[in-house]
Amino acid sequence: MLSIALQGLKNFGSKILHGVTSAAKQVAPVLHKVMGAVAPTIGAINPTAGMIARGVGGAAGMANKFLNR
């Protein structure tokens, strides 16, 4: 009985992970493009915020490469 419950829990976790991965595959390229376009403008106003925006855009680009290979 416990084995069946654990199998159902494992299947549920797998579905959650699949949903998160699917969402990340769609969000990462858009976030990469938006942050790449906005970072120079933000950097002109506040250099520290611009560096953070470039970092977020770069991380989104790396996630995009990893997820969509």
N, C-alpha and C positions, 0 to 999 in steps of 0.2 A: 504494500500500500504506500509506504514511504517512497519507494522507487518511482511510482507513478506520479506522485506529487512533485518530486524533484525534477522529473522529466518535463512536466508541465511548466515548472518555474524556469527551467533552462530554456525551453522553447519561448516563453514570454520574454526573457532577457534577450534572446537572440532577435526577436521581433523589434524590441526597443532599440537595440544597437543598429539594426538595419534601417530603422526610421531616422535615427540620428545621422547615420552615414549618408543616407539619401538627401537629407536636408543640407548637410555640410557640402555635398557635391554641387548643390545649386547655389549656395550662398557664397562659397569661397571665390569663384571667379568674379562675381559681381562686386564683392567687397574689395578685391584686389584692384579692379578697375576704378572704383569710386575713390579709394584711398590714394591711388596713384594720381588721379586727376585733382584731388582736393589738397594733397599734402603741400605742394608749392605755395598755394595761396595761404594756407594756415601757417606755413613756415615764414612767410613775409610778415605776418601779424605777430606771431610768437614763435621764435626759433625752437624752443623746447617742444611745444605742441606739434610743430612740423616734423621734428625727429620722431616723436611718438607715432604720428600718423604714417610716416614712411615705414617705421618698424611694423606696424599693424598691417600695412599693405604688403610688405615683404613676407610676413608670416602667412598671410592669406594666400599669397602666390605660391609659397612652398606647400601649403596644405592642398592647394588646387592641383599642383603637380603630383603630389602623393596620392590624392584621392581619385584623380581622373587619368590614371595611367592604363 
